[in-house]
Amino acid sequence: MSACKRLLYIVKHRGIWPSIWRRNVTTWSPVGAAFNAKPHRRLELFEKNVGLFGVPELSSPAGFEVTTKRALKDTRELVDKVCSSPPGAVTVETFDQLSDGLCKVADLADFVKVAHPDPSFREAAEKTCIEIGTVVEKLNTNVDLCRSLKNLLDNKEVLAQLDPETRKVAELFMFDFAISGIHLDEKLRKEAVKLHVKLLDLNNEFLMGSHLPNRIAKSAIPEHIHCHFATEGSFIQIGGLHAESSNDLVREVAYRIFLYPNSDLMECLEELLKCRNKLAKLVGYESYAHRALQGTMAKTPGKYPLILNLFPYRTAIDFEMIKDMKTKLNPHNAELMPWDPPYFSGVLYNIEPSLYSPYFSLGSCMEGLNSLFTQLYGVSIMSEHPSAGEVWNDDVRKLAVVHETEGLLGYIYCDFFHRANKPHQDCHFTIRGGRQCQESGQYQLPLVVLMLSLPHPTKSAPTLLTPSMMENLFHEMGHAMHSMLGRTRYQHTTGTRCATDFAEVPSILMEYFATDYRVVNQFARHYQTGQPLPQSMVARLCESKKVCGAADTQLQIFYSALDQMYHGKPQNRSTTDILKDMQQKFYGLPYTPNTAWQLRFSHLIGYGAKYYSYLMSRAVASMVWKQCFVQDPLNRDMGERYRREMLAHGGGKEPMLMVEGMLQRQPTIEDFVDALVTDLNPDFETFIMDSTS
């Protein structure tokens, strides 16, 4: 894109947002201004409603039925086409077009059903998810469809003419057939489809239920802490753990009430796990975990047991430090409980989020991301006004992602602010994947949504982020840039559509950039004075992450072990009994009676048997950071290498080969372990070497 054209693009797509808080020293860039402005309700009386994400039919809930019917009609035509065509590249292209047509409807609906403020839209989207999901499962056991792909993969002469990416995508489609039970006889295939469809319902029921708040009568808890919770008539409503509250009683009440068992949801989870195991056994796997880990970096369950056994020593030290701090602050209630570590680990290093927040206005953080991406990849993020009806809430921002030579790469919709009935979970949603459209010759630009739950701006200040909020923003933007820069030919492998234990690498790597002073110094400015965040405060923040780091990592190990146990060999005991056992073995703090943390473990849906991915991805991200970016986090050559070796392929290349390409070596299991433990404390490496020799 020429400089002239790029300037025109900036002028055309720059958002103009009123009511910006003025800084005394400098002014906000366009993207900073867009996010540090108070959004105003737009008058759209004379604008044409373009529909959600620019899909005209989705100007009303009834449009979901229209888009679903059209997608299913196109599906039937494409199935007929691929089954009647000779084997060749067109086979894979048609499969991808088939996948794209269904995903564009299902993925959009999957987001709308959880995020749209209008219940009628959510209900219509949920119906679409179930309908499309049912069709997908039937296609995954369609013998004629599978045969057309098998004819291609069995034809060595034709296969040799395909490029590596096309062959890889063909193999991935065949893999989907295999894990769905295509090899079974007709009766068993139908049973597999029924189980898949049942799991769609159970997954949705559990996911929705895991985010619902619990209620308790006001009279049941002390009146002086009522002000810490939402009220509903004569009830207190508790929708989270309040883990950072300084009040011991508030944390305890929140923990006990929010995690109080729900019998219906408990039954749903038990049935879900049984169905997953039954399906895995039916299609020929030892367990659901064995089925889920096919195609990942780990390959099989239990490949990395060394990780599970390295941290108890350091965790015990961390817990002793936390207990000493609690004893000092509250000598009459010194016993360390599960609701204590998040708060007291912060107190240990005396990090007060309110001291940092004025330097982390949302606008300044977005400026920092823009600056980082420009220096690493030559990419800018530009605020753009959405059209009437394009977004689902007035405070949703739209960003165009533009490369300095390649032009427009895609769009990011930023749904950043808290609202009623919105999940309290930071998420990245792919709405539409990128692909080269053979039918039009154009590249289909990716659309993604980043969803956070940030506080709204006030009359006197823009949205101010705590350090953890800022880090989460960088994390989720890592996913978004993976989607933007993974410009694959096929939608099936676009961006984050890759192995789960690789998908978290780009997002976790962004956390390292978020706590490096050379990066932070470029954007952390006081929203009123323009003064930069002192380097000593950044250093203190970085050091605080190592305090009780072993306990935090051990908690992740506990979650991973619990997830693996739930999806391994059936235990013939309740999920709560399994949790008690795993908590004792892998965490060290006592189980609290009459709680069921597993019912809030929403990752069991999207990350079933793969929660370990966060640990593995963190190890890879740590290796990449230390070897490639720690010397110069703004190095353009290294940024280009990172894009070329790790981001550009999406899921179209074996994940471990991407890691090897970036590191220019083959990491061992010991390398993965060392990467995790030295992140906590470089001096701990000697202890690890001694304990594993």
C-alpha positions in Angstrom: 0.0 0.0 0.0 1.5 3.3 -1.1 2.0 6.1 1.5 -0.7 8.1 -0.3 -3.2 5.3 -0.3 -2.4 4.5 3.4 -3.1 8.1 4.4 -6.4 8.0 2.6 -7.2 4.8 4.4 -6.4 6.3 7.7 -8.6 9.4 7.0 -11.4 7.2 5.9 -11.3 4.7 8.7 -10.3 6.8 11.7 -13.0 6.9 14.3 -14.1 10.2 15.8 -15.2 9.7 19.4 -16.3 12.7 21.5 -15.8 13.5 25.1 -12.1 12.6 25.4 -10.2 13.4 28.6 -7.4 15.8 27.9 -3.8 15.1 28.9 -1.7 18.1 29.9 1.4 17.0 28.1 0.6 15.0 25.0 -2.5 14.1 23.0 -4.0 10.7 22.3 -3.5 9.0 18.9 -6.6 8.1 17.0 -6.8 4.6 18.4 -6.1 5.8 21.9 -8.7 8.5 21.6 -11.3 6.0 20.4 -10.9 3.9 23.6 -10.5 6.7 26.0 -13.7 8.4 24.9 -17.2 8.0 26.5 -19.3 6.3 23.8 -22.5 8.0 22.9 -25.6 6.3 21.6 -25.8 6.9 17.9 -28.8 8.1 16.0 -29.3 5.6 13.2 -32.8 6.7 12.0 -31.6 7.4 8.5 -28.9 4.7 8.2 -29.5 1.3 6.6 -29.2 -1.6 9.1 -26.5 -3.8 7.7 -27.1 -6.6 10.2 -24.7 -8.1 12.8 -21.1 -8.2 11.4 -22.4 -6.9 8.1 -24.7 -9.9 7.5 -27.9 -8.2 6.2 -30.2 -11.0 7.4 -29.1 -10.5 10.9 -30.8 -7.2 11.4 -33.4 -9.2 13.4 -33.4 -12.6 15.3 -35.4 -14.1 12.5 -32.4 -13.7 10.2 -30.7 -16.7 11.9 -33.3 -19.0 10.4 -32.7 -17.5 6.9 -28.9 -17.8 7.1 -29.2 -21.3 8.5 -31.4 -22.5 5.7 -29.2 -20.9 3.1 -26.1 -22.5 4.6 -27.7 -25.9 4.6 -28.8 -25.5 1.0 -25.3 -24.6 0.0 -24.0 -27.6 2.0 -26.1 -30.1 0.1 -24.9 -28.6 -3.3 -21.3 -28.8 -2.2 -21.6 -32.3 -0.9 -23.0 -33.4 -4.3 -20.2 -31.5 -6.1 -17.3 -33.0 -4.1 -18.8 -36.6 -4.3 -19.1 -36.3 -8.1 -15.7 -34.7 -8.9 -12.5 -36.5 -9.7 -9.8 -36.4 -7.0 -7.5 -33.4 -7.0 -6.9 -30.0 -5.4 -10.5 -29.1 -6.1 -11.5 -31.8 -3.6 -9.8 -30.0 -0.8 -11.0 -26.6 -2.0 -14.6 -27.8 -2.0 -14.2 -29.4 1.4 -12.9 -26.1 2.7 -15.7 -24.1 1.1 -18.2 -26.5 2.7 -16.6 -26.0 6.1 -16.4 -22.3 5.6 -20.1 -22.0 4.8 -21.2 -23.8 7.9 -18.6 -22.2 10.2 -19.5 -18.6 9.1 -23.0 -19.3 10.5 -22.2 -21.5 13.5 -19.2 -19.5 14.8 -21.2 -16.2 14.6 -24.1 -17.8 16.3 -21.8 -19.3 19.0 -20.8 -15.8 19.9 -24.2 -14.2 19.8 -25.8 -16.9 22.0 -23.6 -15.9 24.9 -22.9 -12.2 24.3 -25.9 -10.4 22.7 -27.9 -8.3 25.2 -31.2 -9.2 23.5 -32.6 -12.6 24.7 -34.4 -13.1 21.4 -31.1 -12.9 19.5 -29.5 -15.3 22.0 -32.3 -17.8 21.7 -32.3 -17.7 17.9 -28.5 -18.1 17.8 -28.6 -21.1 20.2 -31.1 -22.8 17.9 -28.8 -22.2 14.9 -25.8 -23.6 16.8 -27.7 -26.8 17.6 -29.1 -27.2 14.0 -25.7 -26.6 12.3 -23.9 -28.7 14.9 -26.2 -31.6 14.2 -25.6 -31.3 10.4 -21.8 -31.2 11.0 -21.9 -34.4 13.0 -23.9 -36.1 10.3 -21.4 -34.9 7.6 -18.5 -36.3 9.7 -20.0 -39.8 9.3 -21.1 -39.4 5.7 -19.5 -42.4 3.9 -19.8 -41.0 0.4 -18.2 -37.7 1.5 -15.4 -39.5 3.2 -14.8 -41.8 0.2 -14.2 -38.8 -2.1 -11.4 -37.6 0.3 -10.0 -41.1 0.7 -9.8 -41.5 -3.1 -7.6 -38.4 -3.1 -5.3 -39.5 -0.3 -5.0 -43.0 -1.8 -4.1 -41.7 -5.2 -0.3 -41.2 -4.9 0.1 -39.7 -8.3 -2.5 -36.9 -7.7 -1.4 -36.5 -4.0 2.2 -35.8 -5.2 1.0 -32.8 -7.2 -0.5 -31.1 -4.2 1.4 -28.5 -2.2 2.2 -29.3 1.5 -0.5 -27.1 2.8 -3.2 -28.7 0.7 -2.1 -32.2 1.7 -2.1 -31.2 5.4 -5.6 -29.8 5.2 -6.8 -33.0 3.4 -5.3 -35.1 6.2 -7.0 -32.9 8.8 -10.4 -33.4 7.2 -9.8 -37.1 7.1 -8.8 -37.0 10.8 -12.2 -35.4 11.6 -13.8 -38.4 9.9 -11.7 -40.9 11.8 -12.4 -39.5 15.3 -16.1 -39.3 14.5 -16.4 -43.0 13.7 -16.5 -43.2 9.9 -15.0 -46.7 10.1 -18.0 -48.0 12.1 -20.9 -49.9 10.5 -24.1 -47.9 9.8 -25.8 -48.7 13.1 -22.8 -47.6 15.2 -22.3 -44.5 13.1 -25.8 -43.4 13.8 -25.2 -44.1 17.5 -22.1 -41.9 17.3 -24.1 -39.1 15.7 -26.7 -39.3 18.5 -23.9 -39.1 21.1 -22.4 -36.0 19.3 -25.8 -34.3 19.2 -26.5 -35.1 22.9 -23.1 -33.7 23.7 -24.0 -30.4 21.9 -26.9 -30.0 24.3 -25.0 -31.0 27.4 -22.0 -28.7 26.5 -24.4 -25.8 26.1 -26.3 -26.5 29.3 -23.1 -26.8 31.3 -21.4 -23.8 29.8 -24.4 -21.5 30.4 -24.9 -22.9 33.9 -21.3 -22.5 34.9 -21.5 -18.7 34.6 -24.8 -18.2 36.5 -24.6 -16.5 39.9 -25.8 -18.1 43.1 -28.2 -16.5 45.5 -28.5 -16.5 49.2 -30.9 -14.8 51.6 -29.6 -11.5 53.0 -30.4 -12.8 56.5 -27.9 -15.7 56.0 -24.8 -13.5 55.9 -23.6 -10.6 58.1 -25.2 -7.3 57.2 -21.9 -5.4 57.2 -20.7 -7.2 54.1 -23.9 -6.9 52.0 -22.4 -3.9 50.3 -19.8 -6.0 48.6 -22.3 -8.0 46.6 -25.2 -7.4 44.2 -28.7 -7.5 45.7 -31.9 -8.8 44.3 -34.9 -8.1 46.6 -34.3 -10.1 49.8 -31.4 -12.0 48.2 -27.7 -11.5 47.9 -26.4 -12.4 44.4 -22.8 -13.7 44.1 -21.4 -14.1 40.6 -17.7 -14.5 41.4 -15.0 -15.4 43.9 -14.1 -11.8 45.0 -10.5 -13.2 45.2 -8.8 -9.8 45.5 -11.0 -8.5 48.3 -9.0 -7.5 51.4 -11.9 -8.6 53.6 -11.4 -12.3 54.8 -15.1 -12.8 55.4 -16.1 -11.5 51.9 -13.7 -13.9 50.2 -14.9 -16.8 52.3 -18.6 -16.1 51.8 -18.1 -15.6 48.1 -16.1 -18.8 47.8 -18.6 -20.9 49.7 -21.7 -19.5 48.0 -20.5 -19.1 44.5 -19.1 -22.7 44.6 -22.1 -24.2 46.4 -23.2 -27.4 44.5 -26.1 -27.2 42.0 -27.7 -30.6 41.7 -28.9 -30.1 38.1 -25.6 -28.8 36.9 -23.8 -31.7 38.7 -26.0 -34.2 36.9 -25.3 -32.4 33.6 -21.5 -32.7 34.2 -21.7 -36.3 35.2 -23.7 -37.2 32.1 -21.4 -35.1 29.9 -18.3 -37.0 31.0 -20.1 -40.4 30.6 -21.2 -39.4 27.0 -17.6 -38.3 26.1 -16.2 -41.5 27.4 -18.8 -43.6 25.6 -18.2 -41.8 22.3 -14.4 -42.2 22.6 -14.8 -45.9 23.3 -17.2 -46.3 20.4 -14.9 -44.8 17.8 -11.9 -46.9 19.1 -10.0 -44.8 21.7 -8.9 -45.9 25.1 -10.4 -42.8 26.7 -11.7 -39.4 25.7 -8.4 -37.9 26.6 -6.7 -40.2 24.1 -9.1 -39.0 21.4 -8.8 -35.3 22.3 -5.0 -35.3 22.3 -4.6 -36.6 18.8 -2.9 -34.0 16.6 -1.6 -32.0 19.6 2.0 -31.4 20.6 1.5 -33.7 23.6 0.0 -36.5 21.4 -1.0 -38.8 24.3 -2.1 -38.3 27.9 0.6 -38.5 30.6 3.5 -37.6 28.3 4.7 -34.9 30.6 4.5 -36.4 34.2 7.7 -34.7 35.2 6.0 -31.3 35.2 3.4 -32.6 37.7 6.0 -33.5 40.3 8.5 -30.6 40.3 6.6 -27.9 42.1 5.4 -29.2 45.5 8.6 -28.2 47.2 8.4 -24.6 46.0 4.6 -24.5 46.5 5.1 -25.4 50.2 7.5 -22.5 50.6 5.0 -20.2 48.9 2.1 -21.3 51.1 4.3 -20.8 54.2 5.0 -17.2 53.1 1.3 -16.6 52.5 0.4 -18.1 55.8 2.9 -15.9 57.6 1.5 -12.8 56.0 -2.1 -13.8 56.9 -1.0 -14.5 60.5 0.6 -11.0 60.6 -2.5 -9.3 59.3 -5.1 -11.5 61.0 -3.6 -13.4 64.0 -7.0 -14.6 65.1 -7.8 -16.4 61.8 -4.4 -17.6 60.6 -5.3 -20.9 58.9 -4.6 -20.8 55.2 -7.7 -21.5 53.1 -8.3 -21.9 49.3 -9.7 -18.3 49.1 -6.6 -16.7 50.5 -3.6 -17.1 48.0 -4.8 -14.7 45.3 -5.1 -11.8 47.8 -2.2 -12.5 50.1 0.3 -13.2 47.2 -0.4 -9.6 46.1 0.0 -8.3 49.6 3.4 -10.0 50.0 5.0 -7.8 47.4 2.8 -4.8 48.3 1.5 -4.3 44.8 -1.4 -1.9 45.0 -3.3 -2.0 41.7 -4.8 1.5 42.2 -1.3 3.0 42.1 -0.8 1.6 38.6 -4.2 2.1 37.1 -3.8 5.8 36.3 -1.0 4.9 34.0 -2.9 2.1 32.3 -5.9 3.9 30.7 -7.5 1.7 28.1 -6.6 4.2 25.4 -2.9 4.2 26.4 -2.8 0.4 26.4 -4.3 0.3 22.9 -1.7 2.8 21.8 0.9 0.5 23.3 -0.4 -2.5 21.4 -0.5 -0.5 18.2 3.1 0.7 18.6 4.3 -2.8 19.4 2.6 -4.4 16.4 3.9 -1.6 14.1 7.4 -2.2 15.2 7.3 -6.0 15.2 5.1 -6.7 12.1 4.5 -3.4 10.3 0.9 -3.6 11.3 -1.4 -0.8 12.5 -4.8 -1.0 14.3 -7.2 1.7 13.2 -10.5 2.7 14.8 -13.4 2.6 12.4 -17.1 3.5 12.9 -19.3 0.5 12.6 -22.4 0.7 10.4 -25.9 0.8 11.8 -26.8 -2.6 13.2 -23.3 -4.0 12.7 -22.6 -4.3 16.4 -24.7 -5.6 19.3 -24.0 -2.8 21.9 -23.2 0.9 21.6 -19.8 0.5 23.4 -18.4 -2.1 21.0 -15.4 -0.7 19.1 -14.3 -1.8 15.6 -10.7 -2.0 14.6 -9.3 -2.4 11.1 -5.9 -4.2 11.0 -3.7 -2.8 8.2 -0.3 -3.9 7.1 2.1 -1.3 5.7 2.5 -3.2 2.3 -0.2 -5.9 2.3 -3.1 -3.6 3.1 -6.2 -4.5 5.1 -5.8 -7.9 6.9 -9.1 -8.1 8.8 -11.3 -6.6 11.6 -11.3 -6.9 15.4 -14.5 -6.1 17.2 -13.7 -5.0 20.8 -16.5 -5.9 23.3 -14.6 -4.7 26.3 -17.0 -3.4 28.9 -19.1 -5.1 31.6 -22.8 -5.4 31.1 -25.6 -7.5 32.6 -25.9 -11.1 31.4 -22.5 -10.9 29.8 -20.1 -13.7 30.8 -17.3 -12.6 33.2 -14.6 -14.3 31.1 -12.0 -12.9 28.8 -12.4 -14.6 25.4 -11.4 -14.5 21.7 -14.1 -15.5 19.2 -13.4 -16.3 15.5 -16.5 -15.0 13.7 -15.2 -15.6 10.2 -11.9 -17.3 9.2 -9.6 -16.1 6.5 -9.4 -18.1 3.2 -8.5 -17.7 -0.4 -11.9 -17.9 -2.2 -11.4 -19.9 -5.4 -14.9 -18.9 -6.5 -14.2 -15.2 -6.5 -10.4 -15.0 -6.5 -10.5 -12.7 -3.4 -9.2 -13.3 0.0 -11.9 -13.6 2.7 -10.8 -11.3 5.5 -11.0 -12.7 9.1 -13.4 -11.2 11.6 -12.8 -11.8 15.4 -14.3 -10.5 18.6 -12.3 -9.9 21.8 -14.5 -9.9 24.9 -13.4 -8.5 28.2 -15.3 -7.3 31.3 -13.7 -3.9 32.0 -15.2 -1.1 34.1 -16.9 1.7 32.2 -15.4 5.1 32.0 -16.7 7.6 34.5 -17.4 11.3 34.3 -14.0 12.2 35.6 -11.8 9.4 34.1 -11.4 7.0 31.2 -11.4 3.2 31.9 -8.4 2.5 34.0 -6.9 -1.0 34.0 -5.2 -2.8 36.8 -2.0 -4.6 35.9 -3.8 -7.9 35.6 -6.4 -6.3 33.3 -3.7 -4.8 31.1 -2.0 -8.2 30.9 -5.3 -9.9 30.0 -5.8 -7.3 27.3 -2.4 -8.1 25.8 -3.1 -11.9 26.1 -6.4 -11.7 24.2 -4.9 -9.4 21.6 -2.2 -12.1 21.0 -5.0 -14.4 19.9 -6.5 -11.7 17.6 -3.2 -11.0 15.9 -2.7 -14.8 15.4 -6.1 -14.7 13.5 -5.0 -11.6 11.5 -1.5 -12.7 10.6 -2.3 -16.4 10.0 -3.3 -15.7 6.4 -3.8 -19.3 5.3 -5.2 -20.5 2.0 -7.8 -22.6 3.8 -10.4 -21.6 6.4 -10.1 -24.9 8.1 -6.6 -24.0 9.4 -6.9 -20.2 9.7 -5.4 -18.4 12.7 -6.2 -20.0 16.0 -7.7 -23.1 14.3 -4.7 -25.2 15.3 -3.7 -27.6 18.0 -5.0 -26.4 21.4 -1.7 -26.7 23.1 -0.2 -24.4 20.4 -3.1 -21.9 20.2 -2.2 -20.3 23.6 1.5 -19.7 22.7 0.9 -16.3 20.9 -1.4 -15.0 23.6 0.9 -16.1 26.5 3.9 -14.6 24.7 2.2 -11.3 24.7 2.2 -11.4 28.5 6.0 -11.2 28.4 5.8 -8.0 26.3 3.2 -6.6 28.7 5.7 -6.7 31.6 8.9 -5.6 29.8 9.8 -2.0 30.6 11.1 -1.3 27.1 7.5 -2.0 25.9 5.6 -0.6 28.8 7.6 2.6 28.7 6.2 3.3 25.2 2.6 3.7 26.4 2.2 3.8 30.2 1.4 7.4 30.8 -0.7 9.0 33.6 -4.0 9.9 32.0 -4.0 13.3 33.6 -0.4 14.5 33.7 1.2 12.5 30.9 4.0 11.4 33.2 5.5 7.9 32.4 5.2 5.0 34.8 8.5 4.9 36.8 10.8 2.1 35.8 11.0 1.1 39.5 7.3 0.4 39.5 7.5 -1.8 36.4 10.4 -3.7 38.0 8.4 -4.2 41.2 5.5 -5.4 39.2 7.6 -7.9 37.3 9.2 -9.2 40.5 5.8 -9.6 42.1 4.8 -12.1 39.4 7.6 -14.4 40.7 6.3 -14.1 44.3 4.2 -17.2 44.9 4.7 -18.2 41.3 5.1 -21.8 42.2 1.7 -21.8 44.0 0.1 -20.3 40.9 1.7 -22.8 38.6 0.8 -25.7 41.0 -2.8 -24.5 40.8 -2.7 -24.8 37.0 -1.2 -28.3 37.5 -4.1 -29.2 39.7 -6.6 -28.0 37.2 -4.8 -29.9 34.4 -4.6 -33.1 36.5 -8.3 -32.9 37.4 -9.2 -32.4 33.7 -7.1 -35.4 32.7 -8.7 -37.5 35.4 -12.2 -36.6 34.4 -11.5 -37.6 30.8 -9.4 -40.7 31.5 -10.5 -44.1 32.6 -14.0 -43.9 34.4 -13.5 -43.7 38.1 -16.9 -44.8 39.3 -17.1 -42.0 41.9 -18.5 -38.5 41.9 -16.7 -35.6 40.3 -16.5 -34.0 43.7 -14.7 -37.0 45.2 -12.3 -36.9 42.3 -11.7 -33.2 42.9 -11.0 -33.8 46.6 -8.4 -36.4 45.7 -6.7 -34.3 43.0 -6.7 -31.2 45.2 -5.0 -33.1 48.0 -2.4 -34.6 45.6 -1.6 -31.6 43.4 -2.4 -28.5 45.4 -2.0 -28.9 49.1 -4.8 -26.7 50.5 -7.8 -28.4 52.0 -11.1 -29.1 50.1 -13.9 -26.9 51.5 -17.0 -29.0 52.3 -20.2 -28.3 50.4 -18.4 -26.7 47.4 -18.1 -27.9 43.9 -15.4 -25.9 42.1 -15.7 -28.2 39.0 -19.1 -26.7 38.2 -17.4 -23.4 37.5 -14.7 -25.0 35.4 -16.1 -23.8 32.1 -12.9 -24.8 30.3 -14.1 -28.4 30.5 -16.2 -27.6 27.4 -13.7 -25.9 25.0 -10.6 -27.4 26.6 -11.9 -30.9 27.7 -8.8 -33.1 28.3 -6.6 -30.3 27.1 -6.4 -27.8 29.9 -2.7 -28.7 30.2 -2.4 -26.6 27.1 -1.8 -23.5 29.2 1.2 -25.1 30.8 2.7 -26.4 27.6 2.0 -23.1 25.7 3.6 -21.2 28.6 6.7 -23.3 28.4 6.9 -22.7 24.6 6.3 -19.0 25.0 9.0 -18.8 27.7 11.5 -20.4 25.4 10.6 -18.1 22.5 10.8 -15.0 24.7 14.1 -15.9 26.2 15.8 -17.0 23.0 14.3 -14.6 20.6 12.9 -11.4 22.2 14.5 -10.8 25.6 17.5 -9.0 24.2 15.3 -6.7 22.1 11.5 -7.0 22.3 11.0 -4.6 19.5 13.3 -6.2 16.9 11.6 -6.2 13.5 13.6 -9.0 12.1 12.7 -11.3 15.0 9.0 -10.2 14.7 9.0 -11.1 11.0 10.6 -14.5 11.8 8.0 -15.1 14.5 5.2 -14.3 12.0 6.8 -16.5 9.3 7.6 -19.5 11.5 4.7 -19.5 14.0 1.8 -17.2 13.1 1.5 -17.5 9.4 0.6 -21.2 9.3 -2.4 -21.4 11.6 -3.1 -25.1 11.9 -1.6 -25.9 8.5 1.7 -27.2 9.9 2.6 -29.6 12.7 2.9 -27.4 15.8 6.2 -28.8 17.0 7.7 -28.1 13.6 6.6 -24.5 14.0 8.3 -24.3 17.4 11.5 -25.9 16.0 11.5 -23.4 13.2 11.3 -20.5 15.6 13.8 -21.8 18.1 16.0 -23.4 15.4 16.4 -26.5 17.5 14.3 -29.4 18.8 13.2 -28.8 22.4 13.2 -31.8 24.8 10.8 -32.5 27.6 13.4 -31.2 30.0 13.5 -28.0 28.1 9.7 -27.6 28.6 10.1 -28.2 32.3 13.1 -25.9 32.7 11.2 -23.1 30.9 8.4 -23.3 33.4 10.5 -23.4 36.6 13.1 -20.8 35.6 10.3 -18.4 34.9 9.6 -18.5 38.6 13.1 -17.9 39.6 16.3 -18.2 37.5 18.2 -19.3 40.6 15.9 -22.2 41.0 17.4 -23.9 37.9 20.2 -25.4 40.0 17.7 -27.0 42.4 15.8 -28.4 39.4 18.9 -29.9 37.9 19.8 -31.6 41.2 16.3 -32.9 41.8 15.9 -34.5 38.3 19.4 -35.9 37.9 
